Amino acid sequence: MAGGFSAVALARLLRRAPVPATRVLPPVLLLRPVDAPTPQELENLAGAIDYAGPLEQVVLSPYRPRLAPGVRWLPSDPPAPNRKVGHLLYALDTLDTRGRVVLAVDADVAVTGALVEGLAAPLVAGAALSTAAPTPIGAVDAAGRAMAGLLRYTHHSFRALHAMSAGAQAVCGKALGLSVQAVEELRGLSDHIGEDLELAKRLHARGLEVALSAAPAWVPVAPGTSWRVPLERFTRWMQVLASHRPALYPTVPLLFTPTVPLVLLALALGEPAVWLAVGALVVVRTLLSLRLSVLSAVPGEARRGHALMDWLTGEGLLLAAFAASLTRQGTVTWRGHTYALLSGGRMVRVASQWSGGPG
């Protein structure tokens, strides 16, 4: 009986579903470079991060901002033209990174545990660089919704860009996971604007992988956003694109903002066939925006209806930024200084000019 009972018990045990192994999350060093934090950015830095693994968050700035308990401050005031890269390189040379995954996330991002996991996991799996799609949330005014519409509901969304990219992957530097190889390349980019694009290009040339995080980078949008803020930011993006991808830059109106020009063309021609083609384009673009709204959905955010129109205002914003960039070729004003903009985004300072625009 005893032997029979043991055999039956053993058979039952073998039939049971295996117990899943406990997931071990890697230790993470989270670097948050910032110069003059806004109230929203201070709120982001103070937010709790629900990451179950070991996590050290270090804020890199010239002056100590108001920080939550457990958040470390590392004084940093780099002389490099690209102060963000300067902050990161100083931290990497100062802090002990051994045995830790290094992430760099801008202060305007509200970091979640899912984002930390989403950036860290590809690096552990062997990717050289990980990035996350910037996703504006909480926009209520027209300018904020246009910015959110562009980055969430058009094919300028980094989810769409990542899927469409031929060659080097589209990368947004707001949230990055940095491997040893990525840090090596980053050391040569302290005088570049658009360091994220150049970093992805250099890693691609070495045959290394750039991965997209499954979790987005939430970017809370403060109420009362002026139109000047997104217009200046995306105009600078267009200037960076012209420097890094000169062959792609002229195609922006055709590939990324075609709706408004084609509607104007249909009005001018008055041809039914043209109107039919433009109508089909609008339908396809609307369906794409609805699909992207599902992919970029925020828990508890009941704003699906914004996707129906905000994609069009987003396209209009990018078209206006492209037009503005046409008159600013060769130089860029960034963080209060004016630089000559060379191929690959390299900057040479030519003048000092406090613009008041955001970084």
Rosetta blueprint (number, residue, H / E / L):
1 M L
2 A H
3 G H
4 G H
5 F H
6 S H
7 A H
8 V H
9 A H
10 L H
11 A H
12 R H
13 L H
14 L H
15 R H
16 R L
17 A L
18 P L
19 V L
20 P L
21 A L
22 T L
23 R L
24 V L
25 L L
26 P L
27 P L
28 V E
29 L E
30 L E
31 L E
32 R E
33 P E
34 V L
35 D L
36 A L
37 P L
38 T L
39 P H
40 Q H
41 E H
42 L H
43 E H
44 N H
45 L H
46 A H
47 G L
48 A L
49 I L
50 D L
51 Y L
52 A L
53 G L
54 P L
55 L E
56 E E
57 Q E
58 V E
59 V E
60 L E
61 S E
62 P L
63 Y L
64 R L
65 P L
66 R L
67 L L
68 A L
69 P L
70 G L
71 V L
72 R E
73 W E
74 L E
75 P E
76 S L
77 D L
78 P L
79 P L
80 A L
81 P L
82 N L
83 R H
84 K H
85 V H
86 G H
87 H H
88 L H
89 L H
90 Y H
91 A H
92 L H
93 D H
94 T H
95 L L
96 D L
97 T L
98 R L
99 G L
100 R L
101 V E
102 V E
103 L E
104 A E
105 V E
106 D L
107 A L
108 D L
109 V L
110 A E
111 V L
112 T L
113 G H
114 A H
115 L H
116 V H
117 E H
118 G H
119 L H
120 A H
121 A H
122 P H
123 L H
124 V H
125 A L
126 G L
127 A L
128 A L
129 L E
130 S E
131 T E
132 A L
133 A L
134 P E
135 T E
136 P E
137 I E
138 G L
139 A L
140 V L
141 D L
142 A H
143 A H
144 G H
145 R H
146 A H
147 M H
148 A H
149 G H
150 L H
151 L H
152 R H
153 Y H
154 T L
155 H L
156 H L
157 S L
158 F H
159 R H
160 A H
161 L H
162 H H
163 A H
164 M H
165 S L
166 A L
167 G L
168 A L
169 Q L
170 A L
171 V L
172 C L
173 G L
174 K L
175 A E
176 L E
177 G E
178 L E
179 S L
180 V H
181 Q H
182 A H
183 V H
184 E H
185 E H
186 L H
187 R L
188 G L
189 L L
190 S L
191 D L
192 H E
193 I L
194 G L
195 E H
196 D H
197 L H
198 E H
199 L H
200 A H
201 K H
202 R H
203 L H
204 H H
205 A H
206 R L
207 G L
208 L L
209 E L
210 V E
211 A E
212 L E
213 S L
214 A L
215 A L
216 P L
217 A E
218 W E
219 V E
220 P E
221 V L
222 A L
223 P L
224 G L
225 T L
226 S L
227 W L
228 R H
229 V H
230 P H
231 L H
232 E H
233 R H
234 F H
235 T H
236 R H
237 W H
238 M H
239 Q H
240 V H
241 L H
242 A H
243 S H
244 H H
245 R L
246 P L
247 A L
248 L L
249 Y H
250 P H
251 T H
252 V H
253 P H
254 L H
255 L H
256 F L
257 T L
258 P L
259 T H
260 V H
261 P H
262 L H
263 V H
264 L H
265 L H
266 A H
267 L H
268 A H
269 L H
270 G L
271 E L
272 P H
273 A H
274 V H
275 W H
276 L H
277 A H
278 V H
279 G H
280 A H
281 L H
282 V H
283 V H
284 V H
285 R H
286 T H
287 L H
288 L H
289 S H
290 L H
291 R H
292 L H
293 S H
294 V H
295 L H
296 S L
297 A L
298 V L
299 P L
300 G L
301 E L
302 A L
303 R L
304 R H
305 G H
306 H H
307 A H
308 L H
309 M H
310 D H
311 W H
312 L H
313 T H
314 G H
315 E H
316 G H
317 L H
318 L H
319 L H
320 A H
321 A H
322 F H
323 A H
324 A H
325 S H
326 L L
327 T L
328 R L
329 Q L
330 G L
331 T E
332 V E
333 T E
334 W E
335 R L
336 G L
337 H E
338 T E
339 Y E
340 A E
341 L E
342 L L
343 S H
344 G H
345 G H
346 R E
347 M E
348 V E
349 R E
350 V E
351 A E
352 S E
353 Q L
354 W L
355 S L
356 G L
357 G L
358 P L
359 G L
